[in-house]
Amino acid sequence: MKRLRRIPALLGVALVSLIACAGAQAAVVTVGPTVSPVVSVNIGNPATILHNGLGAVGGNLTSPINGTIIRWRVNGFAGGPFKLRVLTPLGGVAYLGSGSSAPVAPAGPGLETFATNLPIKAGQTIGVDNANEEDKIGIAESLGASYSFYVPPLADGASGNATGPNVANVVFTFSADVLPPPSVAAVTPAKGSIKGGTEVTILGQDFVNVSAVSFGSQPALGYTVVSDTVVKAFAPPAAARGPVPVTVTTPAGSAAGAFTYTACVVPNVAGKKLKGAKKRIRKAGCKVGNVKFVGDSTPKTGRVVKQRPKAGKVFAPGKKVHLKLAG
């Protein structure tokens, strides 16, 4: 059986310091070690390589959350193409191939970041596939770290036991950023005119790489991501009053809050006395306009014989309804 070439232990090389992922949002969780490589090594044979333990460098060996990998990085890699692979632990050194990125080829041996859209669940881990015997990957010293591998690479949907674990006191310098699904806690103001244009503030969590904001089935007139907890958006016009979901969408999923469109839906007040007509008009989101009395009618004796606009018409809130009363 083909095997990987032995990974050097890097004895005598000082442990490299951790480096922060440049530009990372607070909502994003990193899986794998974020360390600089000490050397690049040729591993031979196309394979899937994964960590069984990260050792002294620490970090997340498995994803602590359900989410979507939005980007991954390599450092000290050359050749390729390489793939990032999501793996589901089945116990011991058995794994299930659970998804992979598009293949990428680094331009050089430095730090490179690649965008992707790869679902991952809490408890799953990541591996990397190389394509050629001449490919090189970066490694960094980490006492107590171990790894396993599949030769040939483990395909999506396939499972089996990996070779290992091998305690080599090194980690491979690749990692991935996981974005959790967004959540919406509140929409304020929670009401606005069917004419549209109401500016709302959407409060929640994990508003990273927002791709859309919608009110019901209609896209917002515009939106601004203020932070990973605040999005401001403008409500589009609506055909009718009533509640609609306000949905924020990111690569990791969607979440919705509630917004209610308000309107003046002119009620039918024919035959009503003035007091009753006023109450019904205001309840419908409209305002009472001019009131005209004809004949010997009074506010107490007159009943509505004509209204303008006609019943059933829909306007922005506060539209005036003019009345004509007769005795």
N, C-alpha and C positions, 0 to 999 in steps of 0.2 A: 504493500500500500504506500502511496506517495505520502510524504510527510513534509511539514514546513521545516525550513532550515532553523537551526537553533538560534534563539534570540540571545544576544550577549547580555550579561548581567550588569554591565556598566559599573563594576566594582571600582571604588575609589572616586567616582564622580559624585560631586555634591548634588543633593536634592534640589531641583529647580524650584523657584518660587511660583506660587499660583498667580495667574494674571486674570483680571476681570475681563469679561467678554465686552468688547467695545460697543457702546451704544445700547446695551441690553436694557430692556424695560423691566420695571419692578415685577410685572406680572409673569414674565417668562422664567421657566425653570430649566436649568441646564442638566442634561444627562451626559455622563462621561467626564473625563478630567480636562480642565482648562489649564494646561501647562504647556510650556515651550519645549520642543524636542531637544534632546542632547545630540542625537545622531539620527541619520536615516539609514535604514537597513533593508537589504534585499531579502524577502521572505521566501521566494520561490513558490511555484505552484499557485494557480488561482485558488482562492480559499475564502471562506467567511471567518473572520477573526472577531472574537468578542472577549470582554473582560469578565472574569469570575469574581474578581475583587480589585479594588483600586488602591489598596494599601495605604501608604502614608500620605498620599496627596489628598485622600478623601474625595468628597463629592458624591453625586447620585449615581449609583451603579444601575438602578432601575428608575423608571419614571415614578415619581410620587403622586402623579395626578393623571386623570384622563385628559387628553387634549390632542393637539396637532403639532407635529414638528414643522416649524415654519422656515428653519434654516439649519444647516450643519456646517461644520468647519473641519479642515484638516490642516496639519502643520508638519512640514518635513516630508510630505508625500511627493512622489514623482512617478511619471508614467501614467498608468491607468488605461482605460477609464475605471473609476471606482464607483461603488454604490453604497449608500447607507441602507442598512437592513434593520427592520424591527423584528425582534425575536420574543416569543412567549416561552418562559421557563416551564418545563413539564416535570421538573424534579430531577435532582442530580445534575448531570451534564446533558440532559435531553432538552431540546428546544423545538419549537414550531416556527417556521418562517412565516411571518405575519405581515409582510408588506415591504416594499423597497422603493428607493428614490430612482429618478432617472440617472443614468450613468454620466459622470463628469470626469474631466481630465484637468488636473491642476496645471496652471501655466508655468509654475516654478515651485521650488521646495519651500517657499515661505507660507505664511498663514493665508489661507483662502477660505471664503465663505460662500456657500451655495444655497440658493432659495429652494424650498421644496414645500410640499403640502401632503404630509404623511401622518395619518392617524396613529396614535399610540395610547395604550391604556395603562393605568396604574399597575405597577408590577412587571411590565414588560421592559426589556432592555434593548440595546442597540449593538449592531456589529457592522463591520465594513467588509465589502467584497473587493478583491483585486482581480484583474483580468489576465495578467501576464506574469511569467516567471521573472521578468526583469523589473517589475514594479518595486518601488521602495516606499516604506512608511516610516514616519517619525516615531521615536520612542524616547521616554524620559524615565529616569530612575524613580522608583517608588517602592520602598521596602515592604515586603509582604504582599505585593500585588501578584495576581495570577491571571491566566488567560486560557481559553479553549479555542479550537478551530475545527472547521469542516473542510475537507478536501474531497470532491469539488465543493464549490459554494452551495449552501443550503438554499433551495429554491422556495419561493412563496408557496405556502400550502403543504410543504414537505416537513417531515419531522424525523428525528433520530438522535442518537447519542453523539456528542462532540468528542473530539480527542482532547484529553486533559482532565482536570485542570493542571496547568503547568505553572509552577511557582518560579517566576523569572525575575521578580523584583523590578519589573518595568511595566509601564503603561504605554499604550499606543495613543498617539496624540490626535485623536478625533473626538468630537463631541457634538451634541445636538441641542437646540433650543426648543422647548415644548411650551406652546401657548394654550392655557386652559380656555374652555368656552366662556363667553361673556355672561354676565348676569346684570339684570336691570332691577334697581331697588325703588326708583321713583321717577316720575315725569312731572315737571312743574313749569308753568301752570298745567293743570290736568284738563283744562277746557280751552276751547278757542273757536272762533267763527268758521262757518263753512266756507267763507270767502278765502280762507287760507292766510298765510303770512304770519301766524302766531309763532313767536320764537319760544321754544321750549328748552329746558335744561334736563338732560337725561343723566341720572345718577346711577352708578353701578360699579362693576368691577371688570377688569381685564379687557378694556377697550383698546386693544392693540391691533394695528393693521386693519382698522375698520374699513370695510369695502362698500357698505351700503347702510342707509337709514331709511325706513319706510313707515308710512302711516296707512295702515290697512294694506291695500294692494298698490298704493301710489308711493313713488319715491319722494323723499323730502325735497323741498325746493332748494335746499343746500344744507350742509352740515359742517361743523368744525370739531375736530377731536382736541379738546382742551388738555386732557390728561388721560391716563388709563382708567380714571374713574368718572370723568365728566365729558359728555358730548353735548354740543348745542346744535339745534336743528330748527328749520323753518317748516311749519306744516303746510302741505299743499292744499288747494281747494278741495272741497268734498261735495258730492251730489246730494247728500242727505245728512241730517243731524243724527247723533248717536255715538256710541263708543267704538273705537277701533284700536287694534294693537299698534304700538310704536316699537318697531323691531330694529335692533342693532345687529349687524352681521359682521363677523370677522372670519379669518380662515379656519378658526376652531369651532364655528357654529353660530347660532343666533339666540337672542334672548329678547323678550318683549315686555313692555310696560303698557299702561292704559292711558288713552287720551279720548276725550269726548268732544265731538263737534257740536256746537250750539248754533241755533238758528231761530228765526221768527217764521213759524209755520202758521199762516193766518187762519184763525179758527172761524167757524161759522157761528155768528152771534145773532142771526136773524131772529126777531121776536123776543130777544132778551131785554129786560130792563137795564138801565145804564149801569147799575151797580154790578149786576151779574155779568154784563158784557165786559166791563173793565177787568173783572177778576179773571175771566177766561182769556182775554187778550194778553194780560201780563203773564199768566201761567204758560202761554204758548211762546214766550220769549220775545213778545212784541211790546210796543208802547201804544198808549191811547193818544190819538191825534185830535183833530178838530171834532167837536160835537155840535151838531146843528139840530135845533128843535123846530118843528113845523106844526102849524095849527095851534091848538091850545095845549100841546104836550108840555110836560115839565120833567125834570130829572126823576121824579117819583112816579109819574104816570106814563111817560113815553116809553115806547118800545122800538127797537132797532128795525127800520124798514129798508135800510141800505147801508152797505159798508164798502169801503175802498181802502186797500185792494180787496179782491174777491177771496173768499175762503179757499184754502188749499195752496195758495201761492207761497213760495219759500224765499226768504230773504235773510240777510245777515241779521244777527240779534239786534233788537231795538228798533226795527222798522215800525213806523207809525201807521196805525189803522184808524181811518177817519170814519165817523158814524153820523147817520141821519136818523133821528127819532121822530115818531108821530104818535099822537094820542089815540 
